[in-house]
């Protein structure tokens, strides 16, 4: 089965850049690589976990679009693109070329419109299509074959089809997202909507009247001052509807062959990554790397004895081992025991702790386990499952420990 992923480049680039705004990733050459690293990690997650058969990355064009020409105030309030992002974009495009992934762009149209057009064309021929973006505007495009693949705050993704979009916003149809935005306006894109109408009121009006068109036609049925607001701002509402509508007729062809996922140019990709000083990422993604890879979220048996076949300690050796040293090392994975362990830690003034992760890089690491000790030769290991919800339950159990200001921590350094 064909599976197409369409990525909204700038939405992901901005998200990555601002995620590290307080602690930017800067290499030895002074280049801020936050946006690049974040984008590459997202791309790598999609390629390894979702295994698309086809993929493309859409960029906004240089110069004006049909929206800014029709409404000059469109996005006019936005600050100028940060210089670090300006520098990152051509580098990301070079990396995509090395990956041999199609770059999608159309003069006069935003990435939303390019993705909307290709998603509709692909969905109409039965291709399962996923639009990777954090923007809610894309909700208007979903159908039985087209989905939003949306990054969650804190990590992970959610897949949203028609049912999920309607439930999330309380609207009767995915296309009602346009009506919702037209009434609410959009401060990020700087279009007006109807002043004084927030999300709750907009949802109520949409469910009552069905659409903006019918709302305007039957405005006499609206009660109180809300009627005045709607009738006074009909032109603003109509313009907002126009601006919020993602085009699905951009002059761009759906070329499934050019979108087909192929092997990257490993030499060029490796060269670019090493130039950016992203060696660990290069080792992780390039097949030619001989560096052994850890399985994501693979649990470690920290308290296991040495495996057979390893270097054995001589019978007469003076070195101490686990066999010769009294110790109490426990693996704890029962909910009730975890809560008891938390309460025990809270009674101690000093706590030694460590985290087991899949990487020493904060941007790449996934949590594998928590290690604790309050006295010599007594330690506790708490494995963290790969399932996000289960992992959060365990982390939240120990939240009071991490937030305890009266406790002195000793953080293991490695």
Secondary structure, 3 states (H helix, E strand, C coil): CCEEEEEEHHHHHHHHHHHCCCCCCECCCCCECHHHHHHHHHHHHHHHHHCCCEEEEECCCCCCCHHHHHCCCCCCCCCCCCHHHHHHHHHHHHHHHHHCCEEECCCCCCHHHHHHHHHHHHHHCCCEEEEECCCHHHHHHCCCCEEEEEECCCCCEEEECHHHHHHHHCCCCCCHHHHHHHHHCECCCCECCCCCCCHHHHHHHHHHHCCHHHHHHCHHHCCHHHHHHHHHCHHHHHHHHHHHCCCCCCCCCCCHHHHECCCCCHHHHHHHHHHCCCHHHHHHHCCCCCCCCCCCCCCCCCCCCCCCCCCCCCCCCCCCCCCCCCCEEEECCCHHHHHHHHHHHHCCCEEEEEEEECCCCCCCCCEEEEEEEEECCEEEEEECCCCHHHHHHHHHHCHHHHCCCCCEEEECCC
